[in-house]
């Protein structure tokens, strides 16, 4: 039996087949909270009404299974301050385990020698501090880590269930869809790190940090190889068999500043999709508050409609001071929420609250990005918005007409975006036609079957997804 099916049978508790409300899960870095909660963004300055969950970032796993709470300032007092405030506003708080370059620590902690004590230490952290769950951020996660990762997630989910079936387990990932697909039923959220998607690497072009779409653009060196995008990451995870309702995409409160270079159409780098002859240098993870304070001017602003991404274009004399600055703003936030609703995914994550907080601004201007998130989440569609009605149930309707000759229409409904197969069988169980075998968006779909070359008889139409199988009898009379 396939491992993911086995896990699904054991842990099929409380997972909804359709996402009724988008989650908004915000990472909150310990160094932004600061020692004794007096950092750049103290917990009391967070607008908790803008989020559904907060992930306190991050406790680092040591290779012996112990936990490093000090490196990122996840002190007991900071945990208490954050959790008490969040709970007053009905917001759940998870503790993140990991972060960049945590892979070696995870590999040691999840070894046969240390896994049991590692799980025990995680559970003790959750119970002693009052967290509502755990977020696993194993970075980088490679294909060689699959066995250890699956063992960790399976054991951790079991341990968390002993506390409560409402204790949450989430993960952050970007590229390992095949590994995540083995254990996806165990997660409440699978959040895709759809940012940090570009760099000044050989064969590359200037590109956005967190674009929704690639606009059909390919790398000049490699026809058929498309520029990365949020949508391509989402499609990879859906194709691996993970329901769209389990997935979240990223809003980045940090941006990328590309500098200088030579040989572009403007001298240095100033806009997306430029090639170069002399390498530019890229400063990654620049906070939104720095971009707005040091670089933003209205005349620099541009919107890439193909990518659904904002950027600043600074074309100075010569090329040394030219800049292409890719970042998320209010317009990007709205586009990402619109995408999430249309795609049928579960929600969005924010990396990271402190990066969007402009402490030196006046009241009402300190957290404009977070307020954009709140507005986009709560936005009520007006009559001109083309937002399709999403069916509540997985359903297969009776074909029409029936009986038929020689063609008929088959209608079915999907509450979430998922991979489905629609096949026709004769009464002996032999497949006579394959009509659909692909990932389809949530909504109602109509498929026409032309049976001109099929003899009269009774046929079975079967619609199959990962969790459901439905059939209908059809009669062909010639």
Protein Blocks (a to p, Z undefined) as FASTA:
>chain_A
ZZklmmmmmmmghiafbdfbdcddddddfklnoghhiafbdfklpcfklpmbdcdddddd
dfkopacfklnopafklmmmmmmmmmmnopacdddeedehilmmmmmmmmmklmmmmmmm
mmmmmmmnopabdcdddddddfklmmmmmmmmmmmmmmmmmmomkbccddddfklmmlmm
mmmmmpmbdcddfehkbccdehiacddfbbfbgnlpacfklghiacddfklmmmmmmmno
pafklpccdddfbdcddeejehianopafbehiacfbdcdddehiafklmmmmmgcfklp
ccdfklopaddddddehjllgccdddddfklmmmmmmmmmmnopabdcdddfklmpcfkb
cehilmmmmmmmmmmmmpccdfklccdcddfbdcddddddddddfbdcdddddfbdcddd
dddddfkopafbdfbdcdddeddddddddfklpccdddddddddfkbccdddddddZZ
